[in-house]
Amino acid sequence: MRGIPLPAAVLPALCLAALFATGNDAAAVGPEATTSANAALAAAPGGLAAGEAADSLQAIVQGVVDGNPEIFGAVLLVDGPYLSWRGAAGLADPAAGRAMAAGDQFYLASVAKTMTAALVLKLAEAGRVGLDDPVADYLPDSLLAGLFTVGGRPRHGEVTLRQLLGHTAGVADAFNDDAFIALLVARPDSVWTPRAVLAYTREHQAAHFAPGEGWRYSDNGYNLLGLVVEAVTGSPLTAVYRDLLLDPLGMRHTFRHFAGEDRQAIPGRPPSHWFRGDLDCTPLVSLTSDWAGGGLYSTAEDLRRFLRALFGGRLFARQETLDAMRTTRAAWDGSGYGLGIIRVRELESARAPEVLPPDWGELWGHIGASSAFMYYWPERDTVFAGTMNQMRAQGLIDALVTEAMAVVEARAVR
């Protein structure tokens, strides 16, 4: 039986203590529990008709929820020339019994990094920043000092915007520090500024390596980038998101939580809830600590708009800007990291070898700790976006997307 989500009163000591420690949780719900439509796809002569494809996708999403007790609700969007479909399964708010809808908003977590990176790249195109400029050109030494000290030598003057975007600057990540998580536990209703998070890192953490000499994922690097955006524009980060990205692209339902700017996607429906196990993480104000590296709510449709603009030549003025974003270095197994974007060449769960071509190409996009995701598949000009609203389901993202890719492929060969 599916567990009953615990009320907010018990969240601080339970949810926050493990909120950002997702490495082991990623496999807590195994891909073997998903419902696969692969057999039906492989058996379909000449490929799938539109109705069969839609049924297959709904079966995949429903199977993710039905087969995994910790996933309360899921959303999936597939958009391309062979198939356009949106669907949902399960509950958006289990405590209220509210069903999940395909248009519901959900927490993006690190998916927002691609949008922050896009802001910096647009400012670079406009000549307001340079990717290889030192971050010290824009932020004071008092803020940077102590964050990039290696071997007793201050190195913050060497850190560039490009290094922060690509996680090669070496700055530590507060969310990997148990004592920092303990502070979030002690103050679950407090608002954290990026400067406060950086101050914690300055006092309690050391840089991982000298600038440019390694790769280490860091939300602090993106907090610094957000402060650069504010320094250059003279506007709050939320306003710059709206002016440079959200409003021009028609992303009317994307907003920063706890910033007083909620935009409901469906009138009368608040955003869907996201969880760590049975624990509802939605009301945790202390998540303001993840600022320019996360913190946004959005919809699958808004993520589709973003990726279509990014890869359709409507987000940046010059192709070389996208080329720079897509210049990657090795990161996690089977993936590379560019400037705020992940390239995936091998999904961990190749679920449909009998349907997908041997060389199915690659995916570009990002995932988040909430199991939100957005990917673009160039080989089939197809966008995948959605969420499972469960921190412990990140290991299922590959399986879900691969099975959706199989449906697209079966439709394409019809």
C-alpha positions in Angstrom: 0.0 0.0 0.0 1.2 3.5 -0.9 2.4 5.4 2.2 0.5 8.5 3.5 2.7 11.6 3.1 3.8 13.0 6.4 2.6 16.5 7.5 4.8 19.6 7.4 5.2 19.5 11.1 7.5 16.5 11.0 9.4 17.5 7.9 12.4 19.5 9.2 14.2 16.8 11.1 13.4 14.1 8.5 13.3 15.6 5.1 16.0 18.2 5.2 18.5 15.9 6.8 18.8 14.0 3.6 17.4 16.5 1.1 20.5 17.0 -1.0 22.2 13.6 -0.3 20.7 12.0 -3.4 23.6 9.8 -4.6 22.4 6.7 -2.9 18.7 7.5 -3.3 18.9 7.6 -7.1 18.7 3.8 -7.2 16.3 3.4 -4.3 13.4 2.8 -6.8 14.8 0.5 -9.4 13.9 0.7 -13.1 12.7 -2.9 -13.0 9.5 -1.7 -11.4 8.4 0.3 -14.5 5.8 -0.9 -16.8 7.3 -1.3 -20.3 5.5 -1.0 -23.5 8.5 -2.4 -25.4 7.0 -5.8 -26.3 4.0 -4.1 -27.9 6.2 -1.7 -29.7 8.4 -4.4 -31.2 5.5 -6.4 -32.3 3.7 -3.6 -34.1 4.1 -4.2 -37.8 5.2 -1.1 -39.7 5.3 1.0 -36.5 2.7 2.5 -34.3 -0.4 4.5 -35.2 -1.0 7.7 -33.3 -3.6 6.2 -31.0 -1.4 3.2 -30.2 1.5 5.5 -29.5 -0.6 7.6 -27.1 -1.8 4.5 -25.3 1.8 3.3 -25.0 3.0 6.5 -23.5 0.1 6.6 -21.0 0.9 3.0 -20.0 4.5 4.0 -19.4 3.6 7.0 -17.2 0.9 5.0 -15.3 3.3 2.1 -14.8 5.9 4.4 -13.2 3.3 5.4 -10.6 1.6 2.1 -10.2 4.9 0.2 -9.9 6.7 2.5 -7.5 5.0 3.2 -4.1 7.2 6.2 -3.5 6.2 8.0 -6.7 2.8 9.7 -6.1 2.5 11.4 -9.4 4.3 11.9 -12.8 4.1 14.1 -15.8 5.5 13.4 -19.3 5.5 15.5 -22.4 6.8 14.2 -25.8 6.9 16.7 -28.7 8.2 16.2 -32.2 7.3 15.7 -35.8 6.3 12.1 -35.3 4.4 12.4 -32.1 3.0 15.2 -29.8 1.6 13.9 -26.5 1.1 15.1 -22.9 0.0 13.0 -20.1 0.0 12.4 -16.3 -0.7 9.8 -13.7 -1.2 9.7 -10.0 -1.6 12.6 -7.6 -0.4 16.1 -7.6 -1.2 16.5 -3.9 -1.7 13.2 -2.2 -2.9 14.7 1.1 -5.7 16.5 -0.7 -6.4 13.7 -3.1 -5.8 16.1 -6.1 -5.1 14.2 -9.3 -2.0 15.1 -11.3 -2.7 16.9 -14.6 -0.4 17.2 -17.6 -0.4 21.0 -17.2 0.5 21.1 -13.5 3.6 23.0 -12.3 6.4 21.1 -10.6 9.7 21.9 -8.9 12.7 21.9 -11.4 15.6 21.8 -8.9 18.8 21.8 -11.0 17.0 21.8 -14.4 17.0 25.6 -13.7 20.8 25.7 -14.2 20.3 25.6 -17.9 18.2 28.7 -17.7 20.6 30.5 -15.5 23.4 29.6 -17.9 21.2 30.9 -20.8 21.0 34.3 -19.0 24.8 34.6 -18.7 25.2 33.6 -22.4 22.7 36.1 -23.5 24.5 38.8 -21.5 27.7 37.7 -23.2 26.1 38.0 -26.6 25.1 41.5 -25.7 28.7 42.4 -24.8 27.8 42.9 -21.1 30.0 40.1 -19.8 32.8 37.9 -21.3 32.8 34.2 -20.7 36.5 34.3 -20.0 36.4 37.4 -17.9 37.4 36.8 -14.2 34.4 36.7 -11.9 36.4 39.3 -9.9 35.6 41.8 -12.6 32.0 41.7 -11.4 32.0 40.7 -7.7 34.0 42.1 -4.9 37.0 40.4 -3.3 35.2 40.4 0.0 32.7 38.0 -1.5 35.1 35.8 -3.4 38.0 35.6 -0.9 38.3 32.2 0.8 36.2 30.3 -1.7 39.0 29.4 -4.1 42.0 29.1 -1.8 44.2 26.2 -2.8 47.4 25.2 -0.9 47.1 28.4 1.1 47.1 30.5 -2.0 44.1 32.7 -3.0 43.1 31.8 -6.5 39.8 33.7 -6.9 41.3 36.2 -9.3 41.8 33.4 -11.8 38.2 32.1 -11.8 36.2 32.8 -15.0 32.5 32.8 -15.8 33.1 29.9 -18.2 34.5 27.8 -15.4 31.6 28.6 -13.1 29.2 27.6 -15.8 30.9 24.3 -16.5 31.7 23.4 -12.9 35.4 23.6 -13.4 36.1 26.4 -11.0 36.7 24.2 -7.9 34.4 25.9 -5.5 32.9 23.7 -2.9 29.1 22.9 -2.7 27.5 23.6 0.6 24.8 21.0 -0.1 27.4 18.3 0.2 28.2 19.4 3.8 26.4 17.6 6.6 26.8 20.6 9.0 25.1 22.9 6.4 22.2 20.5 6.1 22.0 20.6 9.9 21.5 24.3 9.7 18.7 23.9 7.2 17.1 21.4 9.6 17.4 23.9 12.5 15.9 26.7 10.4 13.4 25.2 8.0 11.3 28.3 7.7 14.2 30.8 7.2 15.0 32.5 3.9 18.6 32.0 2.8 20.4 34.5 0.6 23.1 33.4 -1.8 25.6 35.5 0.2 24.7 33.6 3.4 25.3 30.3 1.7 28.7 31.5 0.3 29.6 32.8 3.7 29.1 29.3 5.2 31.3 27.7 2.5 34.0 30.4 3.0 34.1 29.5 6.7 33.6 25.8 6.7 34.7 24.3 3.3 37.7 24.2 1.1 38.1 24.5 -2.7 38.4 21.1 -4.4 41.1 22.1 -6.9 42.7 25.1 -8.6 40.5 26.9 -11.2 40.3 25.0 -14.4 42.1 21.9 -13.1 39.1 19.5 -12.5 35.4 19.0 -12.6 33.1 19.1 -9.6 29.4 19.9 -9.6 28.6 23.0 -7.4 25.5 24.9 -6.8 27.7 27.6 -5.2 29.2 28.3 -8.7 25.7 29.1 -10.0 24.9 31.3 -7.0 27.9 33.3 -7.9 26.7 33.5 -11.5 23.3 34.7 -10.3 25.1 37.5 -8.4 27.0 38.4 -11.5 23.7 38.7 -13.4 22.3 41.0 -10.8 25.5 43.1 -10.7 25.6 43.5 -14.4 21.9 44.2 -14.9 21.1 46.1 -11.7 18.0 44.0 -11.4 16.9 41.1 -9.2 17.5 37.7 -10.7 13.8 37.0 -10.8 13.3 40.1 -13.0 16.1 39.2 -15.3 14.6 35.7 -15.8 11.3 37.3 -16.8 12.8 40.0 -19.0 15.4 37.8 -20.9 13.8 34.4 -20.9 10.3 33.8 -19.5 8.3 36.6 -21.1 10.1 36.5 -24.6 9.6 32.7 -24.8 6.0 32.7 -23.5 7.0 30.7 -20.4 4.1 32.2 -18.5 3.9 29.5 -15.8 7.5 29.4 -14.6 8.4 31.2 -11.4 10.7 31.3 -8.4 9.1 29.8 -5.3 8.9 31.9 -2.1 9.6 35.1 -4.2 6.1 36.4 -4.2 5.6 35.9 -7.9 3.6 32.6 -8.2 2.0 32.2 -11.6 -0.6 29.4 -11.6 -0.6 27.2 -14.8 -4.2 26.1 -14.2 -6.5 28.6 -12.4 -7.2 27.5 -8.9 -4.5 24.8 -8.9 -1.3 25.3 -6.9 1.9 23.5 -8.0 2.2 19.8 -7.5 4.0 18.5 -4.5 7.4 16.8 -4.5 8.8 14.3 -2.1 11.7 12.5 -0.5 10.1 9.2 0.2 6.8 9.9 1.9 8.0 13.3 3.1 6.6 16.4 1.4 9.4 18.8 0.7 7.2 21.4 -1.0 6.8 23.8 2.0 10.5 24.1 3.0 11.4 27.7 2.9 15.0 26.9 3.5 15.2 25.7 0.0 15.8 29.3 -0.9 19.4 28.4 -0.2 19.5 26.8 -3.7 19.1 30.1 -5.5 20.4 30.5 -9.1 21.2 26.7 -9.3 17.5 25.7 -8.7 14.4 27.1 -7.1 12.2 27.4 -10.1 8.8 25.9 -10.7 7.6 25.3 -14.2 5.5 23.1 -16.5 6.4 20.5 -19.1 5.0 22.9 -21.7 7.2 25.7 -20.6 10.2 23.4 -20.7 9.2 22.4 -24.2 9.1 26.1 -25.2 12.6 26.6 -23.7 14.2 23.7 -25.4 12.6 24.5 -28.8 13.9 28.1 -28.5 17.3 26.9 -27.5 17.8 24.3 -30.3 15.6 26.2 -32.8 17.8 29.2 -33.0 15.4 31.6 -31.2 17.1 31.9 -27.8 20.6 33.1 -28.9 21.5 35.5 -31.6 24.5 33.5 -32.8 25.1 29.8 -33.4 28.5 30.0 -31.8 26.8 30.8 -28.5 25.0 27.5 -28.6 28.1 25.8 -29.8 30.0 27.2 -26.7 27.2 25.9 -24.4 27.4 22.5 -26.0 31.2 22.2 -25.6 31.4 19.5 -23.0 33.9 17.7 -20.8 33.6 14.3 -19.1 31.3 14.5 -16.1 29.3 11.5 -14.9 29.5 8.1 -16.5 28.1 8.2 -20.0 27.6 11.9 -20.0 29.4 15.2 -20.6 28.7 18.6 -19.1 28.9 21.9 -21.1 27.9 25.3 -19.9 24.8 24.5 -17.9 23.7 21.6 -20.0 24.2 17.8 -19.9 25.0 15.6 -23.0 23.9 12.0 -22.6 25.2 9.4 -25.0 24.5 6.3 -23.1 21.4 6.0 -20.9 22.0 3.7 -17.9 18.9 1.7 -18.8 18.8 0.8 -22.4 15.3 -0.5 -22.2 14.4 -1.0 -25.8 17.2 -2.3 -27.9 14.7 -4.2 -30.1 13.1 -0.9 -31.1 15.7 1.9 -30.9 18.4 2.0 -33.6 21.9 0.8 -32.6 23.1 4.4 -32.8 20.3 6.4 -31.5 22.4 9.5 -31.0 22.4 11.6 -27.9 20.2 13.7 -25.6 20.8 17.3 -24.5 19.2 18.9 -21.4 19.3 18.6 -17.6 17.8 16.7 -14.7 17.0 17.8 -11.1 17.0 16.3 -7.6 13.2 16.3 -7.7 13.4 13.9 -10.7 12.3 16.7 -13.0 13.9 16.5 -16.5 14.1 18.1 -19.9 15.8 16.6 -22.9 16.1 17.2 -26.6 16.8 14.3 -29.0 18.3 15.9 -32.2 18.1 12.7 -34.2 14.3 12.8 -34.1 13.8 16.5 -33.3 11.9 15.5 -30.2 11.6 17.1 -26.8 10.9 15.1 -23.6 10.0 16.9 -20.4 8.3 16.1 -17.1 8.8 15.0 -13.5 8.2 12.2 -11.1 8.2 14.6 -8.1 10.3 12.2 -6.0 13.9 12.6 -5.0 14.4 8.9 -4.7 13.3 8.3 -8.3 16.2 9.9 -10.2 17.4 6.5 -11.2 14.2 6.0 -13.2 14.6 9.1 -15.4 16.7 7.1 -17.9 14.2 4.3 -18.1 11.2 6.6 -18.5 12.9 8.7 -21.3 14.3 5.6 -23.1 10.9 4.0 -23.2 9.4 7.2 -24.5 12.1 7.3 -27.2 11.1 3.8 -28.2 7.6 4.9 -28.8 8.8 7.8 -30.9 11.0 5.5 -32.9 8.2 3.0 -33.5 6.0 5.9 -34.7 8.8 7.3 -36.9 9.3 4.1 -38.8 5.5 3.7 -39.6 
